[in-house]
Amino acid sequence: MKILRIFFYIVFTALLFASAFSQTPTRTASATWQVLKYDLSVTLPQDERSRSITVKAVLNLKNVSSAPAGTLTLRISPFAEISAVKINDAVVDFSKSEEKINSATGLQRSGLRFGAISAGGTVTATVDYKLTIKENSPLNTISSVGSQFLPLSFWYPTPNSWFFTRGADAAPMRMKVTAASGLSVVSSGTETAGAFEQKLISQPFFISGDWTVSEQNGVSIFLPKGTSADAQKRAAELASLMSEAKTFVAGVLGNAPVTPLRIVATRRGAGFSSGGTLLVDEAVFRRSKIDSLTAMNIAEAVAKVWLGGSTLVNGEGYGVISEGLARYIATQFIESKYGKDVAEIERLRQRNSYAAVSKRDAPMSVVSPLDDFYYPEVANKGAMAWRILAKRIGAAEFANIIRSSSQDGELNLAELRAAFSAQKDVVDYLFDQVTDMNLLAGRPQSLGTETRVSVRNTGSIDATVDVVATTASGEKIVAPTSIRATSFGEVAFKTPQRIVRVEIDADKMYPQIDYSDDIAPQDSNESDPLLAVKRLFDKQDFAGAEATARSTLRDRPRFDDVRIFLARALLAQNKTAEAEREFIAVLAEQLPTARSIAWANVGLAEIASRSGQTSSALKFAEAVIVNDADYGASLAARNLRNKLGGATPADQSIKTFFADFDKAATANRKADVDALVMPGEVTKFAGGVAGSTELWQTQIRAIDRLDANTILVEASITIKLLNKEAESGMAVYRLIKAGSGWKLAA
């Protein structure tokens, strides 16, 4: 089977690359032009309805091939209309064509010809264009209250595709954005006279909006206008965390690059970072504490200031460094700040993410963003690979190798492979092969004064692991062992005590195709312990969910995702006091997920409601709603609030908005509906309302204010569309204040 798998993989890879080279250049390994600097001047619309930006992009380019080059292909969004192109101030003609990425994505290519530039020579390309966006998305948004353009919206011209195996273009940049009156602009780098100068390597992006700026611990925090004192407290905590992460990463990778650090609240695009600027969900500032995802995003954003910022990361397999090494270092920081047990939960989440794609991945040395498993693989399996290497040679030596390899300002996988040549067997396996390892533990067999356990390794390399035995009294005994590749082994525990459980690779160092059989006797046949609990809970087998959750928490007591299901299962069985203790324990965790925070508040609201504490129940429910972390939790909180009769009265401006909306919908005048909707938002909804409505009635139930300019409106609606029966139910509208009035945004 292994030989057949390798054979089919080789054939598949050959066909894939043949197809790539014959149809599109998206996996081409070599480049002719390298961007030395981007200089972008952007003008955003000055009126509410316009959907276009105008841009002048100046690219300084170097011929990095070994021969003269007189052609240049620039790639950009297919929605860009290029009006003029200059090469060294001389206007040149350009040809337009399409580069298909996949069934849903394509790029526009502009081909230029000019006098040949010698190898190592430079050229300046100037492109004037207009970019039109019909519908807003996390990658590109045009709005009178805030716009943003991230690199994967392909909003700027560049020679090499964002999907090349060797990596997308990145370079120092200068950016000047002219926004509508009253809005600020944020990018990365130093801001001078409204322009951002980024000397680190980056991909151009910007975001505009209306924020309150807080400067703390050397970090600028951009909060939504009108946020509370609690939001200011979260801002201080985020700034402190980012500052501590900077200090930690400097200890690993060397002196910190000079660039401002920023955290920017945004409705969309949370998690994106470049050059020391990180976007976070604006709801982060409305939660009771920092959640685990936000903490990891901050740590990774800081690591990437070095990896891909001060050091150019490129070449085949670049994602293993830019994503995987950054995640490994970020997790190490989480361990240093919050403890090993908290970091182990983060690693567990990373393993679970990778396990979902582990049986269909490709070698990390050739995978590219074209593959739908790219980020789950290079970030999570990549982090595991660096952890294995660090453990083999020691953390200090590992850091020395990374620092010395980065001294020339460039870092690639080939260079690091050479630096880790003493670990060639594991390096070749981790980076050049698909995962084929499964570590299995057999049931403990008692033989007199010792207990023996059979172990197996299906992988292509030897595995050095710890096998942990648990005795009937709860004592844990650790036995290190090495299992040869594709072989069996045996571990003996010399103890008179009865061993009731064993686990192979207790630290979970190695990427595997299945983690469920690491433990004997087997707890479940799920690699993801959270999924094992959730399946039972969803079947309403609450006793089974409770038992499985307790078994998981015995070994992973900080796993808040599982503890939430334990608490909810207990509450479903009317074990109220036990459930309350578990919900409180989740909220006391150092780094719970945002979803866990939300469901813990739902649980406490339900418990308060059952005991007649209506005001407390409403307080917990409203915290869930404004936290905006999980759809199911928010719906449960709203249903409970309605049951308790809690509501916030609407002011006249909101009542007027919905009176106008109901009237516009039933009049079937699209222009009237569109006038009440934020341009670029909910376009399908607005289009469906206009032209097909016989009846539309809105009754406001509750108002939840998120910040000075944003509210959630819960309403009971009754509608009848053409040729359909009348329907009624709950709807939640997101309204944003634009000028003097409200607009529907979601």
C-alpha positions in Angstrom: 0.0 0.0 0.0 2.8 2.4 0.8 4.5 1.8 -2.5 1.2 2.3 -4.4 0.6 5.5 -2.4 4.1 6.9 -3.3 3.6 5.8 -7.0 0.2 7.6 -7.3 1.6 10.6 -5.5 4.5 10.9 -8.0 2.1 10.5 -10.9 -0.3 13.1 -9.5 2.5 15.6 -8.8 3.9 15.2 -12.3 0.4 15.8 -13.8 -0.2 18.7 -11.6 3.1 20.4 -12.5 2.7 19.6 -16.2 -0.8 21.2 -16.1 0.5 24.2 -14.2 3.3 24.9 -16.6 1.2 24.3 -19.7 -1.9 26.3 -18.7 -0.9 29.0 -16.2 2.3 30.2 -14.7 1.0 30.2 -11.1 3.5 27.6 -9.9 6.5 28.8 -11.8 9.6 28.5 -9.6 11.8 31.2 -11.1 11.3 35.0 -11.3 12.6 37.6 -13.7 11.7 40.7 -11.8 12.0 41.5 -8.1 10.2 44.5 -6.6 12.6 46.8 -4.8 9.9 49.3 -3.6 6.2 50.1 -4.0 5.1 53.7 -4.1 1.3 54.0 -4.1 -0.9 57.0 -4.2 -4.6 56.2 -3.5 -7.7 58.4 -3.7 -10.8 57.0 -2.0 -14.3 58.1 -3.1 -15.4 61.4 -1.6 -19.1 60.6 -1.9 -21.2 57.8 -0.4 -22.3 56.0 -3.6 -19.1 55.8 -5.6 -17.5 52.3 -5.7 -14.1 53.1 -7.3 -10.7 54.1 -6.1 -8.1 55.7 -8.2 -4.4 54.7 -7.9 -1.0 55.7 -9.2 1.4 52.8 -8.5 5.2 53.3 -9.0 7.2 50.0 -8.9 11.0 50.0 -8.7 12.0 46.6 -10.2 15.3 44.7 -10.6 16.1 42.1 -13.2 17.1 39.1 -11.0 17.5 36.7 -13.9 20.8 35.9 -15.6 19.9 37.4 -18.9 18.7 40.8 -20.3 14.9 41.3 -20.0 12.7 43.5 -22.2 9.3 42.2 -21.2 7.3 42.7 -18.0 4.0 41.1 -16.9 2.1 42.9 -14.2 -0.7 41.1 -12.4 -3.7 42.9 -10.8 -7.4 42.4 -10.0 -9.6 41.8 -13.1 -11.7 44.7 -11.9 -8.9 47.2 -12.4 -9.1 49.5 -15.4 -5.6 50.5 -16.4 -5.4 53.9 -18.2 -1.7 54.4 -18.7 1.6 52.6 -18.1 5.1 54.2 -18.2 8.5 52.6 -18.2 11.2 55.0 -17.0 8.8 57.9 -17.7 8.1 56.8 -21.3 4.5 55.7 -22.1 4.3 52.1 -23.4 1.5 50.0 -24.8 0.3 47.0 -22.9 -1.6 43.9 -23.7 -4.4 42.5 -21.5 -5.0 38.9 -20.8 -6.5 36.6 -18.1 -4.6 34.3 -15.7 -7.0 31.8 -14.2 -6.2 30.7 -10.7 -9.1 28.4 -10.1 -12.8 28.3 -10.9 -13.6 31.3 -8.6 -10.4 33.4 -8.9 -8.5 35.0 -11.7 -5.9 37.7 -12.2 -5.6 40.3 -15.0 -2.2 40.3 -16.7 -0.8 43.4 -18.5 2.1 42.6 -20.8 4.7 45.3 -21.5 7.6 45.5 -23.9 10.5 47.9 -23.8 14.3 48.1 -24.4 16.1 45.2 -22.7 17.4 45.7 -19.2 20.6 43.9 -18.4 20.8 41.3 -15.7 21.0 43.1 -12.3 19.6 46.3 -13.9 16.6 48.2 -12.6 13.6 49.8 -14.2 10.7 51.9 -12.9 7.1 51.1 -13.9 4.3 53.6 -13.3 0.7 52.4 -13.6 -2.4 54.6 -13.4 -5.7 52.8 -12.9 -9.1 52.7 -11.4 -10.4 49.8 -9.3 -14.1 49.2 -8.9 -15.6 47.1 -6.2 -19.2 46.0 -6.5 -19.6 44.2 -3.2 -17.6 44.6 0.0 -15.7 41.7 1.5 -13.0 41.1 4.1 -10.4 41.7 1.4 -11.7 44.9 -0.1 -14.2 47.3 1.2 -15.3 50.8 0.0 -17.5 52.7 2.4 -18.2 56.2 3.6 -17.5 55.0 7.2 -14.3 53.0 6.4 -12.5 51.3 3.6 -9.8 48.6 3.5 -7.7 46.9 0.8 -5.7 43.8 1.8 -3.1 42.2 -0.5 -5.2 39.2 -1.5 -7.7 41.6 -3.1 -5.0 42.0 -5.8 -5.6 45.8 -5.6 -2.0 46.8 -6.7 0.0 45.7 -9.7 3.0 43.4 -9.2 5.0 41.1 -11.4 4.8 37.8 -9.5 1.6 36.0 -8.6 0.4 35.8 -5.0 0.1 32.1 -5.6 3.7 31.3 -6.8 5.3 28.4 -5.0 8.3 30.7 -4.3 6.1 33.3 -2.7 4.4 36.6 -3.6 6.2 39.9 -4.1 7.1 41.9 -1.0 9.2 45.0 -0.6 9.5 48.3 1.3 6.8 50.7 0.4 5.5 54.2 0.6 1.8 54.8 0.7 -0.3 57.9 0.5 -4.1 57.5 0.9 -6.6 60.4 0.5 -9.7 59.4 2.4 -13.1 61.1 2.8 -13.3 63.9 5.3 -13.4 62.8 8.9 -11.7 59.4 8.4 -8.2 58.4 9.3 -5.9 56.0 7.4 -3.8 53.2 8.9 -1.1 51.1 7.2 2.3 49.9 8.4 5.5 51.8 8.9 6.1 55.4 10.0 3.5 58.0 9.2 4.8 61.5 8.1 2.5 64.2 6.7 -0.2 61.6 6.0 2.0 59.2 4.1 3.3 55.8 5.4 6.9 54.8 4.8 7.6 51.2 5.5 11.3 50.2 5.3 10.6 46.6 6.2 9.6 44.1 3.6 5.8 44.0 3.2 2.8 43.7 1.0 0.8 46.9 0.5 -2.4 47.4 2.4 -4.4 50.1 4.1 -7.6 50.6 6.2 -9.5 53.8 6.8 -12.0 54.5 9.6 -12.9 56.5 12.6 -11.1 55.4 15.7 -10.1 56.5 19.2 -6.3 56.0 19.4 -4.6 54.8 22.6 -0.8 54.8 23.0 0.4 52.3 25.5 3.6 50.3 26.1 4.9 51.4 22.7 1.9 50.1 20.9 -0.8 52.2 19.2 -4.3 50.8 19.6 -7.1 52.0 17.3 -10.4 51.4 19.1 -13.9 52.1 17.7 -15.3 55.5 18.6 -17.3 55.7 21.8 -16.0 52.5 23.4 -16.4 51.9 27.1 -13.9 52.0 30.0 -13.7 48.2 29.8 -12.7 48.5 26.1 -9.9 50.8 27.2 -8.8 48.1 29.7 -8.7 45.5 26.9 -6.7 47.9 24.8 -4.1 48.2 27.6 -3.9 44.4 27.9 -3.5 43.9 24.2 -0.7 46.5 24.1 1.1 44.9 27.0 0.8 41.5 25.4 2.2 42.8 22.1 5.1 44.5 23.9 5.9 41.3 25.8 5.8 39.3 22.6 8.3 41.7 21.0 10.7 41.2 23.9 10.3 37.5 23.7 10.8 37.2 20.0 13.9 39.5 20.2 15.4 37.0 22.6 14.9 34.3 19.9 15.6 36.1 16.6 17.8 39.1 17.7 17.3 42.8 18.0 13.8 44.1 17.1 13.4 45.8 13.7 12.5 49.5 14.0 8.8 49.8 13.0 5.7 51.1 14.8 3.5 48.4 16.3 -0.3 48.9 15.8 -3.5 47.0 16.7 -6.5 48.1 14.7 -10.1 47.3 15.4 -12.0 46.3 12.3 -15.3 44.7 11.3 -13.6 42.5 8.7 -10.2 40.9 8.0 -9.3 40.1 11.6 -6.0 38.2 11.9 -4.3 39.9 8.9 -0.9 41.5 9.8 2.0 43.1 8.0 4.9 45.1 9.1 3.9 45.3 12.7 0.2 46.3 12.1 -2.4 43.8 13.1 -6.2 43.8 12.4 -8.4 42.5 15.2 -12.1 42.0 15.4 -13.7 45.1 16.9 -15.7 42.7 19.2 -12.4 41.9 21.0 -12.7 45.2 22.9 -16.2 44.2 24.1 -15.2 40.9 25.7 -14.3 40.3 29.3 -10.8 39.2 28.6 -8.4 38.5 25.7 -9.3 35.3 23.9 -6.9 32.6 22.7 -7.1 33.4 19.0 -6.4 37.1 19.5 -3.4 36.3 21.7 -2.0 34.0 19.1 -2.6 36.5 16.3 -0.7 39.1 18.3 2.2 36.8 18.9 2.4 35.7 15.3 2.1 39.3 14.0 5.1 40.2 16.1 7.1 37.2 14.9 6.4 38.1 11.3 8.0 41.5 11.9 11.2 39.5 11.8 10.2 36.6 9.5 9.1 38.3 6.3 9.6 41.8 7.6 13.2 42.6 8.4 14.2 39.3 6.6 12.9 38.4 3.2 11.4 34.9 3.3 11.1 33.4 -0.2 11.9 30.3 -2.2 9.9 27.0 -2.4 8.4 26.0 0.9 8.5 29.7 2.1 5.3 29.2 4.0 7.0 26.7 6.4 9.0 29.7 7.6 6.6 32.7 7.3 3.7 30.8 8.7 5.1 27.7 10.4 8.1 29.1 12.1 6.1 32.2 13.2 3.5 30.0 14.7 6.1 27.9 16.5 7.7 31.0 18.0 4.3 32.5 18.9 3.3 29.3 20.7 6.6 29.3 22.6 5.8 32.9 23.7 2.3 31.7 24.9 4.0 29.0 26.9 6.5 31.5 28.5 3.7 33.8 29.5 0.8 31.6 30.4 2.4 28.2 31.1 3.0 24.9 29.4 -0.5 23.6 30.0 -2.1 26.6 28.2 0.4 26.3 25.3 -0.4 22.6 25.0 -4.1 23.5 24.4 -2.9 25.8 21.6 -0.8 23.0 20.1 -3.8 20.7 20.4 -5.9 23.1 18.4 -3.2 23.3 15.8 -3.0 19.5 15.6 -6.7 19.3 15.1 -6.6 21.8 12.4 -3.9 19.9 10.6 -5.5 16.5 11.2 -8.5 17.7 9.1 -6.2 17.8 6.0 -3.4 15.4 7.0 -4.7 12.6 4.7 -4.7 14.7 1.6 -1.8 17.1 2.0 1.3 17.6 -0.2 5.0 18.0 0.8 5.5 21.3 2.5 8.5 22.1 0.3 6.2 22.4 -2.8 2.8 23.3 -1.5 1.5 26.8 -2.5 -1.5 29.0 -1.6 -3.3 27.4 -4.6 -3.9 24.4 -2.4 -7.0 24.6 -0.1 -5.0 22.9 2.7 -2.0 25.3 2.4 -2.5 27.3 5.6 -3.7 24.4 7.8 -0.6 22.5 6.7 2.3 25.0 6.5 1.2 26.8 9.7 0.4 23.8 11.9 2.5 21.0 10.6 5.2 23.5 10.0 5.1 24.6 13.6 5.3 20.9 14.7 8.3 20.4 12.4 10.3 23.3 13.9 9.4 22.1 17.4 10.9 18.6 16.6 14.1 20.2 15.3 14.3 22.5 18.4 13.9 19.6 20.7 16.6 17.5 18.9 19.3 20.1 18.9 18.2 22.3 21.9 16.4 25.7 21.9 19.5 27.8 22.1 21.2 26.2 19.2 18.0 26.3 17.2 17.7 30.0 17.7 21.4 30.5 16.8 20.9 28.8 13.5 17.8 30.9 12.6 19.6 34.1 13.6 22.8 33.3 11.7 20.8 32.2 8.6 19.0 35.5 8.6 22.0 37.8 8.9 22.1 38.4 5.1 18.5 39.7 5.1 17.1 36.6 3.4 15.9 33.3 4.6 14.7 30.3 2.7 14.0 26.7 3.3 17.0 25.5 1.3 19.3 27.5 3.5 17.8 26.2 6.7 17.9 22.6 5.4 21.7 23.0 4.9 22.0 24.5 8.4 20.1 21.5 9.9 22.1 19.0 7.8 22.9 16.9 10.9 19.1 16.2 11.1 18.8 15.3 7.4 16.6 12.3 8.0 13.9 14.1 9.9 14.2 17.3 7.7 13.7 15.3 4.5 10.7 13.5 5.9 9.0 16.5 7.4 9.5 18.8 4.4 9.6 16.5 1.4 7.1 13.8 2.2 3.4 13.6 2.9 2.6 12.5 6.5 2.5 8.7 6.7 3.1 8.3 10.5 0.7 6.8 12.8 1.9 5.9 16.3 -0.1 3.2 18.0 -0.1 1.9 21.6 -1.3 -1.6 22.6 -3.2 -2.5 25.7 -1.0 -2.9 28.8 -0.2 -6.6 29.5 0.7 -7.4 33.1 3.5 -10.0 33.6 4.4 -10.4 37.2 6.2 -7.3 38.5 6.2 -5.5 35.2 3.7 -4.5 32.5 4.6 -4.5 28.8 3.1 -2.4 26.1 3.4 -3.0 22.4 4.0 0.1 20.3 4.0 0.6 16.5 5.3 3.3 14.1 3.9 3.3 10.6 6.0 6.3 9.5 9.0 6.5 7.2 11.4 7.8 10.0 12.3 6.6 13.4 10.3 8.2 16.2 11.7 9.0 19.6 8.9 9.5 22.0 7.7 9.3 25.6 5.3 6.5 26.5 3.3 7.5 29.6 1.6 4.9 31.8 -1.1 5.7 34.3 -1.6 3.4 37.3 -4.8 2.6 39.1 -3.8 5.0 41.8 -3.3 7.8 39.3 0.5 7.8 39.3 2.1 8.5 35.9 5.3 6.7 34.8 7.2 7.9 31.8 9.3 5.6 29.6 11.3 7.2 26.7 11.7 4.9 23.7 12.6 4.9 20.0 10.6 3.0 17.5 12.1 2.2 14.1 10.4 3.4 11.0 7.6 1.1 9.8 8.3 -1.2 12.7 7.0 -2.5 16.1 8.5 -2.1 19.6 7.8 -2.9 23.2 8.0 -0.8 26.4 8.3 -2.4 29.8 7.2 -0.6 33.0 8.7 -2.2 36.1 6.0 -1.6 38.7 3.8 -3.9 40.8 0.9 -1.4 40.4 -1.8 -2.1 37.8 -1.5 0.0 34.8 -4.9 1.1 33.5 -3.9 3.4 30.6 -1.0 4.1 28.3 -0.3 6.9 25.8 2.4 7.1 23.1 4.1 10.4 22.3 2.4 12.1 25.2 4.0 15.4 24.1 2.5 15.0 20.6 5.7 16.0 18.9 5.0 14.2 15.6 2.5 15.0 12.9 0.3 11.9 12.5 -2.6 10.8 10.2 -4.5 9.6 13.2 -4.2 10.5 16.9 -7.1 8.4 18.3 -5.0 5.2 18.7 -2.2 6.9 20.7 -4.1 5.9 23.8 -5.0 2.4 25.0 -7.6 1.5 26.0 -9.0 3.8 23.4 -11.1 6.7 24.6 -12.8 7.2 21.2 -12.1 6.7 17.6 -11.9 10.5 17.0 -8.5 12.2 16.6 -10.1 15.4 17.9 -11.2 14.9 21.5 -13.5 18.0 21.2 -15.4 16.4 18.3 -15.9 13.2 20.4 -17.6 15.2 23.1 -19.6 17.3 20.6 -21.0 14.4 18.8 -22.5 13.0 21.9 -23.8 16.4 23.0 -25.5 17.0 19.6 -27.2 13.6 19.9 -28.5 14.8 23.3 -26.6 12.0 25.0 -25.8 14.4 27.8 -24.6 11.7 30.3 -22.3 10.3 27.6 -21.0 13.8 26.7 -20.4 14.4 30.4 -18.4 11.2 30.8 -16.3 11.8 27.7 -15.7 15.4 28.6 -14.5 14.4 32.1 -12.2 11.8 30.6 -10.6 14.4 28.3 -10.3 17.0 31.0 -8.5 14.5 33.2 -5.5 14.9 31.0 -6.2 18.3 29.6 -7.7 20.4 32.4 -7.2 23.7 30.6 -9.2 22.6 27.5 -12.0 25.2 27.8 -13.7 24.1 24.6 -14.4 20.7 26.2 -15.2 22.2 29.6 -18.0 24.3 28.0 -19.6 21.1 26.7 -19.2 19.5 30.1 -21.0 22.5 31.7 -23.7 22.5 29.1 -24.2 18.7 29.5 -24.5 19.1 33.3 -27.0 22.0 32.9 -29.1 19.8 30.5 -29.2 17.2 33.2 -30.3 19.8 35.8 -27.0 19.5 37.7 -27.1 23.2 38.1 -24.6 23.7 40.9 -22.0 21.6 39.1 -22.7 23.4 35.8 -22.3 26.8 37.4 -18.8 25.8 38.8 -17.7 24.7 35.3 -19.0 27.9 33.6 -17.2 30.1 36.1 -14.0 28.0 35.7 -14.1 28.7 31.9 -14.4 32.4 32.5 -11.5 32.2 34.9 -9.2 30.5 32.3 -6.2 32.6 31.2 -6.8 32.2 27.4 -10.3 30.8 26.7 -11.7 30.9 23.2 -14.2 33.7 22.4 -16.8 31.0 21.8 -16.2 29.5 25.2 -16.6 33.0 26.8 -19.9 33.4 25.0 -21.3 30.0 26.0 -20.2 30.4 29.6 -22.2 33.6 29.8 -25.2 31.9 28.2 -25.0 29.1 30.8 -24.7 31.6 33.7 -27.7 33.6 32.3 -29.8 30.4 32.2 -28.8 29.5 35.7 -29.6 33.0 37.0 -33.0 32.8 35.2 -33.9 29.5 36.8 -33.2 31.0 40.2 -35.3 34.1 39.6 -32.3 36.5 39.3 -33.7 38.3 36.2 -31.4 41.3 36.3 -28.3 39.1 36.5 -29.6 36.8 33.7 -30.2 39.8 31.5 -26.7 41.1 32.2 -25.1 37.8 31.2 -27.3 37.5 28.1 -26.5 41.1 26.9 -22.7 40.4 27.4 -23.1 37.4 25.0 -24.9 39.6 22.4 -22.3 42.4 22.3 -19.4 39.9 22.4 -20.6 38.7 19.0 -18.4 35.5 19.2 -20.7 32.7 18.2 -24.0 32.6 16.3 -25.6 29.8 18.4 -24.6 31.5 21.7 -26.0 34.9 20.5 -29.3 33.3 19.4 -29.6 31.4 22.7 -29.0 34.7 24.6 -31.6 36.6 22.5 -34.2 33.9 23.1 -33.6 34.0 26.8 -33.7 37.8 26.9 -37.0 37.7 25.1 -38.4 35.1 27.5 -37.4 37.3 30.4 -38.9 40.4 28.8 -35.7 42.4 28.6 -35.5 45.1 26.0 -33.9 48.5 25.3 -36.2 51.1 23.8 -35.4 52.5 20.4 -35.0 56.2 19.8 -37.0 58.0 17.1 -34.3 57.9 14.5 -34.3 54.1 14.6 -38.1 53.9 14.4 -38.1 56.2 11.5 -35.4 54.1 9.7 -37.6 50.9 9.9 -40.8 52.7 9.0 -39.0 54.0 5.8 -37.5 50.5 5.2 -40.9 48.8 5.5 -42.4 51.4 3.1 -39.6 51.0 0.6 -39.8 47.2 0.6 -43.6 47.0 0.0 -43.4 49.8 -2.6 -40.9 47.6 -4.5 -38.8 50.6 -5.4 -35.2 49.4 -5.5 -33.8 52.9 -5.4 -35.6 53.6 -2.1 -34.3 50.3 -0.6 -30.8 51.0 -1.8 -30.9 54.5 -0.2 -31.3 52.8 3.2 -28.5 50.3 2.7 -24.7 51.0 3.0 -23.4 50.8 -0.5 -21.6 47.5 -1.2 -23.3 45.8 1.8 -26.0 43.1 1.8 -26.4 43.5 -1.9 -28.3 40.1 -2.4 -30.6 40.8 0.5 -31.4 44.3 -0.8 -32.0 43.0 -4.3 -34.2 40.3 -3.0 -36.4 42.7 -1.0 -36.9 45.1 -3.9 -39.3 43.8 -6.5 -40.7 40.7 -4.8 -42.4 41.9 -1.6 -46.1 42.1 -0.9 -45.8 42.6 2.8 -42.9 43.7 5.1 -43.6 44.7 8.7 -40.9 45.3 11.3 -41.5 45.5 15.0 -38.5 46.5 17.0 -37.7 44.3 20.1 -34.3 45.4 21.4 -31.4 47.7 20.7 -27.8 46.7 21.5 -25.3 49.5 21.1 -21.8 48.3 20.0 -20.1 51.7 19.8 -20.8 55.3 19.0 -21.7 54.6 15.4 -22.9 50.9 15.4 -26.0 49.2 16.8 -27.7 45.8 16.5 -31.5 46.0 16.2 -33.4 42.8 17.1 -36.8 42.8 15.4 -39.8 40.7 14.8 -40.6 40.7 11.1 -43.6 39.6 9.1 -43.1 39.2 5.4 -44.9 37.9 2.3 -43.0 37.6 -0.9 -44.6 37.1 -4.3 -46.1 33.6 -4.8 -45.1 32.5 -1.2 -46.9 32.2 2.1 -46.6 34.8 4.7 -43.7 34.2 7.2 -42.7 35.7 10.5 -39.7 35.4 12.9 -36.7 37.1 14.4 -34.2 39.2 12.5 -31.2 41.1 13.7 -30.0 44.1 11.7 -26.7 45.9 12.0 -27.0 49.6 11.5 -24.2 52.0 11.0 -24.5 55.8 11.4 -23.4 57.4 8.1 -23.6 61.2 8.2 -26.8 62.1 10.1 -28.7 58.9 9.4 -28.6 55.1 9.8 -27.7 52.7 7.1 -28.2 48.9 7.0 -24.8 47.1 6.9 -25.7 43.5 7.7 
